[in-house]
Amino acid sequence: MPVSQPPTTDVAIVEDNAALGAGLRKIVESAADFRCVGVWTSAEEALKKIEAFRPQVVLMDINLPGISGIEATARIKRHLPEMQVIMVTVYRDHDQIFAALKAGASGYLLKRSTPEEVRQAVRDVRSGGAPMSAEIARRVVEAFHQPLKAPVEDDVKLSKREKEILEHLTKGLANKEIGDRLGISVETVRVHLRRIYEKLHVHSRTEAAMKFRDSKEDIRGII
């Protein structure tokens, strides 16, 4: 009686570094039950082709030219919610981790992950898991262990521009992306962020974003 073969998982790769993209393709194609349907160097290209190729899993870089990997993930999940996205990145900070997960990513791997860790992550996400590098998982746990911050007080007066920057901050955008969206320089974004930190009594982008988000949720709850 012939041995049944496992179903093939179609995987797409979005990575602007040619060497890393080729490396991920090699890792994917080294597994008999995987098939790489494409390696695309920008989110814009990926968003056009993913609709046609319909991979089950996407390995997505965060720091892409133009549209970020986080925003691309959010768009994919809006239109193709069944598609699984694993972020493969060098970023290890709370801002990027939570922004990616909030956008709909199902896993988060560091680019130095071993080939077997990448292949296992694809299998895990296909079976309903949420694979993360151990270091990333640790940071997620640490974030939940931080003491709860009070929401933004009513007497904190944020300017319209500061609120706009915080809105973009909660979406995981980098300073350059925020500046491009608002038509201001990166240095101006930094100046606004320093003032925001002082007003909210926080010390990081994560704390500012979470405090601002929590205050908005409290207001919606009252309404």
C-alpha positions in Angstrom: 0.0 0.0 0.0 1.6 3.3 -1.1 2.5 5.8 1.7 0.4 8.9 1.5 2.4 12.1 1.0 1.7 15.1 3.3 -0.2 17.9 1.6 2.0 20.6 0.1 2.1 24.0 1.8 2.5 27.0 -0.6 4.8 29.6 0.9 5.5 33.1 -0.3 8.5 35.2 0.8 8.5 39.0 1.1 12.1 40.2 1.6 13.9 43.1 0.0 17.4 41.7 0.7 18.2 39.4 -2.3 20.6 37.2 -0.4 18.1 36.7 2.5 15.3 36.1 0.1 17.3 33.4 -1.7 18.3 31.9 1.6 14.6 31.6 2.8 13.6 30.2 -0.6 16.3 27.5 -0.2 15.1 26.7 3.3 11.5 26.4 2.1 12.3 24.3 -0.9 14.4 21.9 1.1 11.2 20.5 2.7 9.4 18.0 0.6 6.0 19.2 1.8 6.7 22.9 1.0 6.6 24.8 -2.3 7.8 28.4 -2.7 5.4 30.3 -5.0 7.4 33.5 -5.1 10.0 35.8 -3.6 9.0 39.4 -3.8 11.1 42.4 -2.8 8.4 44.9 -1.8 5.0 44.9 -0.1 3.5 46.6 -3.2 4.6 43.7 -5.4 3.6 41.1 -2.9 0.1 42.6 -2.4 -0.5 42.3 -6.1 0.8 38.8 -6.5 -0.5 37.2 -3.3 -4.1 37.6 -4.5 -3.2 35.5 -7.6 -0.9 32.9 -6.0 -2.9 32.5 -2.7 -0.1 30.9 -0.6 -1.1 29.4 2.7 1.8 31.0 4.5 3.7 34.2 4.0 7.2 34.9 5.4 7.2 38.7 5.8 10.0 41.1 6.5 9.0 44.2 8.5 11.5 46.8 7.2 10.4 47.0 3.6 10.8 50.0 1.2 7.5 51.8 0.8 4.7 50.0 2.6 6.0 48.3 5.7 5.6 44.6 6.4 3.3 45.4 9.3 0.9 47.4 7.1 1.1 44.8 4.3 0.2 42.1 6.9 -2.8 44.2 8.0 -4.0 44.5 4.4 -3.5 40.8 3.7 -5.5 39.8 6.8 -8.4 42.2 5.9 -8.8 40.6 2.5 -7.5 37.1 3.0 -8.0 36.4 6.7 -7.3 32.7 6.3 -3.7 33.4 5.1 -1.0 32.9 7.8 1.7 35.5 8.1 5.0 34.9 9.9 7.2 38.0 10.5 10.9 37.2 9.8 12.9 40.2 11.1 15.9 41.5 13.0 13.6 43.6 15.2 13.3 42.6 18.8 11.6 45.6 20.5 8.1 45.5 22.0 6.8 48.1 19.6 7.4 46.1 16.5 6.4 42.8 18.1 3.0 44.0 19.3 2.3 46.1 16.1 2.9 43.0 14.0 0.7 40.8 16.1 -2.0 43.4 16.2 -1.8 43.6 12.4 -2.6 39.9 12.3 0.7 38.1 12.2 0.5 34.6 13.4 4.2 34.2 14.3 7.4 36.2 14.8 10.9 34.8 14.0 14.3 36.5 14.1 16.3 36.3 10.9 19.0 34.4 12.6 16.6 31.5 13.2 17.9 28.2 12.0 16.5 26.6 8.8 14.8 23.9 11.0 13.2 26.6 13.2 11.8 28.4 10.0 10.4 25.1 8.6 8.9 24.1 12.0 7.3 27.6 12.3 5.6 27.1 8.9 4.3 23.7 10.1 3.2 25.1 13.4 1.3 28.0 11.9 -0.5 25.6 9.5 -1.6 23.5 12.5 -3.0 26.5 14.4 0.0 27.4 16.4 1.7 30.8 16.9 5.4 30.2 16.5 7.9 32.7 18.0 11.7 32.7 18.5 12.4 32.0 22.2 13.9 35.5 22.6 10.7 37.1 21.1 8.4 35.0 23.3 10.5 36.2 26.3 10.0 39.8 25.4 6.2 39.3 25.0 6.1 37.7 28.5 8.2 40.6 29.9 5.8 43.1 28.5 2.8 41.5 30.2 4.7 41.5 33.5 5.2 45.3 33.4 3.0 47.1 35.9 -0.2 48.5 34.4 -0.1 52.2 33.5 -2.9 54.5 34.2 -4.7 55.8 31.0 -4.0 59.3 29.7 -5.4 61.7 32.3 -8.1 64.1 31.2 -5.9 67.1 32.1 -3.1 66.0 29.7 -3.3 68.4 26.8 -1.9 66.8 23.6 -1.8 68.9 20.5 -3.5 67.8 17.3 -0.1 66.9 15.8 0.9 64.9 18.9 -2.3 62.9 18.7 -1.7 62.3 14.9 1.8 61.0 15.7 0.5 58.7 18.5 -2.2 57.3 16.1 0.6 56.3 13.7 2.7 55.1 16.6 0.0 52.6 17.7 0.1 51.2 14.1 3.8 50.4 14.5 5.1 52.9 12.0 8.8 54.0 12.2 9.7 57.7 12.6 10.5 58.0 8.9 7.1 56.5 7.9 5.3 58.8 10.3 7.2 61.8 8.9 6.3 60.8 5.3 2.6 60.4 6.3 2.5 63.8 8.0 4.8 65.7 5.7 7.4 66.5 8.4 11.0 65.6 8.9 12.2 62.7 11.0 13.8 65.2 13.4 10.5 67.0 13.9 8.9 63.6 14.7 11.6 63.0 17.3 10.9 66.4 18.9 7.2 65.7 19.1 7.9 62.3 20.6 10.1 63.8 23.4 7.3 66.2 24.3 4.7 63.3 24.2 6.9 61.3 26.6 7.1 64.2 29.0 3.4 64.8 28.9 2.4 61.1 29.3 5.3 60.4 31.9 6.6 57.5 29.8 10.0 56.5 28.6 9.4 54.5 25.4 7.4 54.3 22.2 5.6 51.1 23.6 4.5 52.8 26.8 3.3 55.9 24.9 1.4 53.8 22.3 -0.2 51.6 24.9 -1.2 54.5 27.2 -2.8 56.4 24.3 -4.6 53.2 23.0 -5.9 52.4 26.5 -7.2 55.9 26.9 -9.1 55.7 23.6 -10.6 52.3 24.6 -11.7 53.8 27.9 -13.5 56.6 26.1 -15.2 54.2 23.7 -16.3 52.1 26.7 -17.9 55.2 28.3 -19.7 56.2 25.1 
